[in-house]
Amino acid sequence: MGGQLTPDCLPWLTVAGAVMAGFYDDIDATTRESLSIGMRGIEDETCQSALTRLWPKSVPDKHRRSWARKENDGEMRI
């Protein structure tokens, strides 16, 4: 992914790391949505991986976000 991160993005890297470590595995839908809103625009591999972890395949399609789909073929990134 490209570009440098701005200082306001840096705290979200910590959140993304916590998501990847499993600290947010049992969260409710509102918290999942809030975390997604904070991270989905950040072009960083850790944040994008965390978003994928927050929205696993078991979540119904109506709850998936466009960032979770590959642009070229529409399949889920897992």
N, C-alpha and C positions, 0 to 999 in steps of 0.2 A: 504494500500500500504506500501511498506517497505523501510527501510533505512533512514538514515539522509540526509537532504538536504545540499548541499554544498553552500558556501556563494554566488556563482554566480547565484544560483537559487532563492535566496530570493527576488530580485526585481520583478521576475515574479509572485510571490505571490500577490504583490500589483496590478499588471496588471490583474491577475486572479480575484481578488476582484472587480476591476473596471468593468470587463466583467460581473460578476455576478450581479453587481448593475445596469447594463443596459447602462453604458456609451459608449459601443461599439455596440449598437443594430443597428445603421444605417450606418455601415462602408461599404466601397467598398471591392471588392474581393481581391485586392492586400493587403490591410491592414489586412483583415481576414486571409489571407495566412501567412503574416508576424507574426502575433500574434500566429498563430497555430505552426509555426516553433519554436518559442521561448518557448512555453509551452508544446508541445506534449511529450517531453522526460522526463518531470519532474513527478516523481511518488508521486504526492500529490493530495489528493481528490479535493481540491479547483481548482487546475489547470485542472484536468480531467473534472470536472463539467463545467468549463469555456469553454473548448474545445467543449463539447457537446452543450453548449449554442451558441457558434460561428457557429456551423454547425447543425442547426435544421433539422427536417425531411423534410422541404420544399426545402432544397438544393438538387439538383440532385445527384444521386449516383456517377456520375463521379467526383464530387468535394469532396466526403467524403474520409476520411483518415482511414487507418486500425485501428488506435487507437480508433476510434469511434464505433467499433464493438466488441461485446463480443466474446472472444476467443472460448467459448464452443458452441455457436449456431449461430453466425453470425447476430443476431438481433441487432438493434440500441439501445444504452443506452440513454434513455431520461428521 
